[in-house]
Amino acid sequence: MRLLFLAVLRRHTGNAITAQRVRDHLEAAGHVCILKDALDFESPSEISSFIKAESLEAAMALHLYRGGRLLPGHGIPFGIIFGGTDLNEDVKQGEKNKVMGKVLEEARFAVAFTESMRETAQRQWPHAKDKIYVQSQGIATVLNATFNWNTFLQRSEINQSADNLHVFLLICGLRQVKDPLYLVDAFSEWHQEEPNVYMVIVGPEVDPVFTREVKAKVKRTAGVRLVGEMAREDLHAVMKNCFAVVNSSVSEGMSAAILEAMDLEVPVLARNIPGNAAVVKHEVTGLLFSDPQEFVRLAKRLGGDPALEKQIVANGREYVRMYHSWQVERNTYGRLVRMLEGSTED
């Protein structure tokens, strides 16, 4: 079967990584999967022309609004994967909510990363409740074996011995929903007390206006650094070397960076929002904070309590092995895609 798969493909962001992984699963099941950026298409008519030109028989979209809204009405069956902002943000806007409900009416299936996401979708669109499945993200990490941590620190303008450093890594695309500046002031105050602690923000420049704001703030803030996007293998090597991975998002579907940190046995400190609390159990698989001051308190506690650190990284690794199996995810998508075989008229 020849499939179109629409997603927003900003490099090295969570949705782009998920889309590439799901495409690999679909191709492993014997299908031809053409992955395209939803932002490259301005109207359903452009999609229609592309479907005809490529002789496509079915479609999928990651993100119910950004990708999903382009798929109805073309006479081919399709499925949806919820992204996160579709259920957490777009759902609050009346017109977008209506459009997403219509997309779900025509979709053959929809995938939620968590039970909480499924419940949100079912509350919003009760007519679709029987076609929503839960499949958590499958995680696989690969480190660049030749990566040099000291070179990375120099590039980040951290001129201290790696031995005594505590680097907190915040991985996110630079856009407002990820709130990369949330912890900056509190962290900088802490850095002035303890000069061996640094926060490094890593990620692509997604929103140009907001990126300028982030760069200006970081430039004048002690103890905080900003690094551009990195290849995945390099990013995983940075994660493995850092003291902890941080998530300060306003909303999340399911943060791949949190799960990858757990897989790499690195402690996680995450903002206490539903998407994060679905995967981080406080003091079991990571630490949850509700404000910047609590983040600093918990980060200090983690630094001074090796037993706690050992416990949460062991639990986090086990959690990922149990609930975020790459192979289980592959099997699920192999099954779901069979629901797209046959035309919409069947």
N, C-alpha and C positions, 0 to 999 in steps of 0.2 A: 504494500500500500504506500502511496506517495502522500506525505503529510506536510502541511504548512504549520510551523510552530512560531507564534508571535510572542515576543517579550520585549521589555525595555533593556537593551543590551549595553548599558554603560559598563565599561570594562571594570572587572574586579569588584563589582557591587554584588550584593547577595542574590538579587533576582537573576542577574546575568550568569552567575556561577550555577545557580539552580537550573536555569534553562539549558545550559550546556550539558549538565549532568543528566537531565531528563532526556535530552536529545540522544545522548549516548545510549541510554536505556532503550529507547524506541528503536534505534538502529540495531542494537543487539538482538531485538526481537524480530529482525528481518525486514524492517520498514525503511523507506527513504524519507528522511526528515529534513526539511529545509527550514533552518532557523533564521528568522528575519526580525529586524528591529521594528517594533510597532510604530515608532515615531517616524519611520521612513514613509509611512502611508498616510496621506492626508484625508482620504475618504474611502468608504466602502467600495466605490466604483474602481478605485485603484487596486484594491484587494481582488475584486472580481476579475479584472484583467489579468492579474498575476496568477490567479487560480487556473484560469483558462490556458494561459501561456505555458504553465508548468504541468498541466494535466493532473492537478492535485485532486485527491479523492476524499480527504478529510483534513481536519485542522485541530490545533490546540492553542490555547493562549495562557500565558502566565500573567495574572492580574486581570481581574474581572472587568475593570473599566478600561484601562489603557489598551489592553489587547483584545479583550472579549467583545467590546462594543463594535469592533470591525468585522466580526464573524457571522452574525445572523443574516439570513436572506440570500445566501449564495448557493443553496441547494446541496451543500455537503455537510455531513455530520461533524460535530466538534465537541471537544471537552475543555474544561477550564481548570486552572490551578489558581487558587486565591494567593495574592501576593503579600498582603499585610496592610498597606495603606488603603487598598480598596475597602477592606472591612473596618479599618480603624478610623479612616479620615473621610474618604469619598462618600461613604454611606450616610454621612451627616448632611450632604448636599442633595436637596430634593430631586433635581433633574438627573444627577448622576445615579442616585438610588433607583429611580424609575428605569433608567437605561439598563442598569445592571440586573434588575429583576426580569426584564424582557430577555436579556442574554441567557439567564439561567433557565427560562421557560424552554428555550430551544436547545440548550446544551444537553448532551447525553449523560454527562457526569461532571462533577466538580470535586476537586481535591482540596482539603484543608490540612494544614500542617499539624494542628492541634485540635483536641476535643473542644477547647474554648472557642477556637475560630469556627468550628462547625456549628456550635450552639449560637454564636452571633449571627451566622448566615441563616440558620433555620428560623431565628426570631424575626429577621428582616424579611425573609422570603419563604414563608411556610410552604408554599406550593412546591418548592424544590427540595424539601427535607429528605425525600427518599433517594435522591441522586447525589447526595454529598457524602464523600468518603474521607476518612482520616488516614493520611500517610505522612509520618514525620520525615524530615529531611535525612537522607542517608549521608553519612560523613566519611570521607577518606582524606587523609593528610599525607603530603609528600614534601620532604625537606630537601632543599638544595644542599648537597653534602659539601660543596666547596664554599659555602657562604661564610663571609668573614664578619663576625660581630663587631670587632674593633673598628673595622673600616666603616661599618654602618654608624657606629657611635660618632666617629670623626665627621662623617657626612652630615650627621644630625647636630653637629657643633656641640657635642657633649665631650668635653676634654677632661675626663676623669678616668681613673683606673676602673676597668670593668669589674674588678673583684668586689668593690664595696658599693656598687651602684644598685639602685632599685628603679628599674624602668617600668612604668605603667603604660601599656599600649592601648590606645583607643583607635579602633579600625572602623572607618566609616566614610562613605561618600560625603562630600561637603555640601550638605543641604539642611534646611532648617529642621526637618523632622528628626534628624540624627542628633541635633543639639550638641555639637562638639564643644561649644564654649561653656556649657553648663557648669563644669567643674574647674574651669581655668583659674578663676580668682582664688578660690579656696586652695587649690593645689599650689598656686604660686606662693601663697602665705606659708604653706607647709614647707615648700622648697627653701624659703628664706630661713626657716628654723633648722632644716635638715638638708644641706646642699647636695646630698647624694641621691635625693629622689627627683625623678624627672617624669614628665608625661610627654609621650610622643604620639601625635595624631597622624595616622597614615590613611591615605585614601585619595580617590580621584576627585577632581574639581567638577562637581556636577552642576551646581547653580553658580554661574559666574559672579553675580552681584553679591551673594552670600559668601562666596570664596574670598572676595576682596575684604569683606568684614572680618572673616576668620584670620586671614593673613595679617591684617593690620593689628588685630588684638594680640595674636601670638608674638608678633615682632616686639611688642612693648611689654611682654609678660615674662618675668623670670621663671625658669624651670620648666617651660613648656616649649615644645618644638613641633614643627609641621613638616612632614615628608610626603612627597607625591606618591601616586599609586605605584605598586610593585608587582612583579611577577608572583604568581601564587606560591611557587616553591621557595622563593626568597622571603615572602611574607610569613610562611609557616616556620622558616628558620628564625626569623626575628621573634615570632611568638614564643618559640621554644627557648630562646635566650632571655626573654624579658621576665620581670618578676610577676606581673599579673596582666591579664587582658581586661579592659574596661568597656562597658557599654552604657552610654548616657542618653539613649534615644528617648524621644517623647512617645513614640509608638513603634512596635515591631510585630512582624508576623512570626518569624522564628529566625533568630540571629545565627547565621552560619558561623560567624567569628567566635561566638560563645561556645558553640558545639566543637569547633575545631580546636579551641584552646583546651577544652576538656579532654579531647582525644589526645592532645599533645602533653597532657598532665601539667597544665599551667593553671594557676588559680584564676577564678573569674570574679570580678566585682561588677554587678549590673544594677542599673536603675530599676526600682521596684514598680514595673508596669506589667500588665497582664501577659504580654508576649514573652517577656523575660522570666516572669515568675512561673510560667508554664514549664520552663526547662531548668531554672536555677532554684533549688530548694535551699532556703537560707541556712547557713552553717552545716549543710549536708553536701551539696554539689557546688556550692559557691556562696557568695555573700551578696545580699540585696541592700541597697541604700535608697532612702527617700529624699535626701537633700545633700548638698555638697559637704556640709559639716559632718553628716553621718558617714559619707564616703571616706573622708579623711580619718575619722575615728576607726572605721573598720580596716582601712589600709594600714594604719599604724598597728592595730591589733594583729593583723595578718603577719606583718613584718616581725613582730615580737613573739609570735607563738608558732614555732615550727611544727608542733603536734597538730594544730588546727590546719596548717597548710598541707601537711602530709595527708590528713584525713579527707579534706575536700578534693584534693587532686585524685586520690584513689577512688573516691565515690563518683567523681565526675567522669573519670575514664570508664568505670563500670557502667554508669548510666548510658553513655554513648554506645558502648558495646551492646547493651541490652535493647535500647529503644531507637537507635539511629543507624541501624545496619544498612549499609550500601546495597547488599545483596537482596534484602527484603524489599527495599525501595524499587530495585530493578524488577523483581518479580511482580510487584503491585502494578507498575506501569505497563508491564508486558500483558497483564490481565485486562487492565482498563482499556488499553488501546484496541482490544478486540471488540469493544462495544461500539467502535466507530466503523467497523466493517459493514458494508451495505449502505445504500443511499438513504437520504432522509425520507424518501417516499416509501421505504419498506414498512 
